[in-house]
Amino acid sequence: DAGCINEEFKPVDDCQTRVYGFVPIAFLSNIAVISGLISAFCMPVIGAVVDYTNHRTLLGIVATVLLVIIQAVQIGTVIETYFVMAMLQAIAGFLFQILILAVYSFLPYIARRVGKDKMRDYTSTWALTQFSSQGIFLMGVVVFTGIVLFGMNEGLAVKTAQISQSMSILYVTPLFILGWRRFPKMPPSRELPEGNSILLEGFRQNWRTIQSITAEKKKRKSLGTFFLTIIFAEAATNAFTIVANTFLYKGLNMNSQQVGIFFFIVLVFSLPGTQIGSYVTRKTNPNASWRLSML
């Protein structure tokens, strides 16, 4: 409908049509920007709930349920509903960050219980399991859609997205249920100062951290540099899938199944990386391993 697809259902290079003021291909990156801004402004509040209350498990479960509901609703993505679905996807990105924060908040507790050596091995196993799971799901989508949609040209991307969303619900729901049942109950990590609001305490804590690093710049210069590095490294890593999707569709004229195969290959090559990272960490230290992974 935007006039950016030709008769062969390929993207038109010189498309000038705007949808709500944006080029259609930019919607993907705009969703990521909106999601990132929501997370940036709201995450200090979410972090305070995790630190100062015993509701981190409940918070993670609520984020999970809402995320699954959005995924289910997005099965209905068609031309008439794409704008609403795009907004839901931005919210889903924010909910995913809440889920990650809630899950990661258990890692220090686990590390203290098992020790740093076992924690290193656990982390490697988790990363291996994550990439393997993603690869299995992605390959399942590619194979299933290739069989069901064989020979189809019109509406291929929409049908692929709908099938992918349906498979995602069936894939993650039982795993989410199993996972949250196994998380331990955790007491608050800190005690909220009397008279302080939990809605503002996260922002206060961030400001105190900045002041502490600035006040002891000579002693903590490396810590401040590390935080800045994390910020930019995470931004670059998270942007890869967004930029890659846009380039593969717009620059290389790939269809949805070809893009799926591309990311499946990426995930396959990520698997040995988890074991290499564990080996390098064991032979050197986490700092050296992290630096090498950024190269």
N, C-alpha and C positions, 0 to 999 in steps of 0.2 A: 504493500500500500504506500510505502514511502518512495517508491519508484527507484529503488537502489538495487533491484534484482532484474536481470535480463530474462529473455525468453528461455534460456538454458538454466535458469535458476542459479546464476553465478553473480557475485557482487559486481556492481558497476563502478569502475575506477573513478569516474568524474562526477559521481553523484553529488548534487548540491542541495538536495531536499533536506529540510530541517523538521524535526519532530520536537515540539515544545522548545524550539530554539537550538536544538543540538543535532549534530549529524548522528544518524541511527547507530553507527558503529561505536560512537562514544558513550552510549548508554552503559556499557559494561564497566568502563572506568569510572563513570559518574556514580554508579552504584557503590563502588569501592570507596570513593571519596566521601559520600554521604555516610556510609557505615563507619568509616574511620573517624569522622568528625563526631558522630554520636558516641562512639566508644571513648574518644579523647575527653569529652566533657562529662561523661557519666561513669567512667571506670573508677575514678577516685571514690565515688559513693559506693559502688559495688565492692571495691577493695576494703572499705571500712566495714561493710556488712560481714565480709569474710573474716576480718581480723578481730572485730570487737563483739561479735555475736557467735552463737553456736548454730547458726543457720546456714553454714556453707554447703552442707549436703542438700538441704531443702532448696537453697538458691540454685544449685546445679541441676536438681531434678526439675524445678520449674522452668529453667532455661531450656532444658532438654525437651520437655513436653511441648513448650511453645515452638521450639525449633522443628519438631516432628510435625506439629499441626501445620506450620507454614509450608513445609515440604509437601504435605498432603494436599493443601490448597493449590499449590503451584502445579499440580498435575493438570489443572484446568487452564494452563497457559495457552492462549490463542491470540490472534491478532487483536481481538476486541478487548482483551484483558491484560495486555502486556505491560501497560503503564502501572497498573495496580500491582501486578506481580513484581515489577522492578522495585517498587517501594517496599514490598514485602521482603524482597531479597536483601535490601539494605538493612532492614530490621533483623533479618536472619543472620547477617554478618555480625551485628552487634550481639545478638544472643549467643552466637558461637564464641565470641570473645569472653562473655560471662562464663560459659561452660568451661573454656580453657582455664580461666582464672580460678574457678572453683576446683577443678581437677588438680591444677598445679599447686594449689595451696596445701595439698596433702603430701607433696614430695619431701619437704623438710622433715616432717614427722616420720615418713618411711625411711629416709636416710639416717636419721638418728637411731632408728630401731635396728637396721640391718648393717650399718657401717658403710664407709665410702667405697670399699672394694666391691661389695655386693651391689651397691647402688649403681656403680658404673656398669656392671654387667646387666642389671635390670634395665637401665636406660637404653643400652644397646639393644636388648631384646624387645623393649617397647617400640623403639624406632623401626626395628626390623618387622615387627608385627603390623605396625601402622602402614608402612609402605607396601607390605605384602597384601594386606586387606584392601588397600586402595587399588592395587594392581588387579586383584581378583575381581573386585567390583567393576572396574573399568573394562576389563576384558570381557566380563559377562555382558555388559551393556553393548559393547561393540559386536560381539558374536550374536546376541539375541536380536538386536536391531538389524544387523546384517541379514539375518534369516527372515525376520518378519517384514522388513521394509525393502526387501530385495527388488530392484528394478524401479523403485519409486523415486521420482525427482521432485514433484511438487509437494511442498510441505514437509520435506524430509527432516529439516532441523527441528520443527515443532513436534513432529511425531517422536523423534529421537529424545527430545527433552521430556516429553510426557512419559515415555517408557522408562527413561532414566530415573525420573522422580518416583515413579511407582516402585521400581526395583530398590531404590534407596530406602523407602519406607519399610519394605519387607526385610531389607538387609540390616538396617541399624536399630530398629525398634527392639528386637529381642536382645541385641548386644547392649543397648543402653540399659535395659531392665536388669540384665545380669550384672553389668558393671556397677551400677549404683547400689545394688544389694550387697556388694562386697566391700564397699567403702566403709571404713570405721567411723564411729561417732567421734567428733572432735570438739573439745572445749574451745572457748575464745583464745586467740593467741595473745591478745592484750586486753587490758581493762580500760574502758572508755573513761577519760577524766570527768570528774563530776561537773555537771553544768554544761558540758560540751554536747553539741548536736552531732549525731552520727552522719547526718547529711553533709556536714562541713569538715568533719574530722579528717577525712581522706585528703582533702585539699590542704589542710593544716599540716598533715604529716609530710606531704610532698614538699611544702614550703620549708619545713624544718630540715628536711634532707638536703635541699638546695643550699640553705644557709650553712649547714654543717660542712658541706663540701667546699663552699666558698670561703668559710672562716678558716679552714685548715687546708688551704689550697696546696701548700708545699707538701704536706703529709699525704693528702688525699687527691692529688692531681691525677694520679693514675686511675682512681675510682671514678672521677668525673669524666675522664676520657673514655673509660670503659662503658659508662652509661650512654654517652653520646654515640659510641660505636654501635652499641646494641640498638639504639633508636634507628639509626640509618640502615644498619644491616637488616633488621626486621622489616623495615619499610621496603627495602629493595627486594628481599625474599618474597614478601607477600605480593608485591607488584608484579613479580615474574609471570604468574599464571594469567593475570589480567592482560598484561602487555603481549604475552605469547599468544593468547587467544585472539586478540585483535589482529596481530601480525599474520597469524596462520590463516584466518578467515579473509582478511582484507588484502594482505600482501601476497600470499601464496594461493589464494582462491581454493583453500581446502574446504571440504564439506565436513559435517559433524562427525561422521565415522572416521575420516582421516585424522581429524584432530584428536579423537579418542585414541587411535592407534599411536599417535605421536606421544601423548602423555603416558600411555602404557609403557612405551619404550623408556621414557624418562624414569618412571617408577622402577622398572626392572634394573636399571643401572644404579638406582639409589640403594638397592638391597646390599650389594657388597660394600657400599660406602659406610653403612652402619657398623659392619664388622671392622673395617679399616679404622674408623673413628675410635672404636673400643680398643683396638690394638695400640694405636698411637697414644691414647690417653693412658693406657697401662704402662707403656714404655717411657712416656715423658710426664706430662701433667695436663689437667683439663685446660689450662690457659693456652699452652702450646697447641693442643689439639684443636681448640676453638679457632685460634689464629690461622692454622693451616686450612681449616674448613672454609674460611672466608676468602681464600685465594681463588 
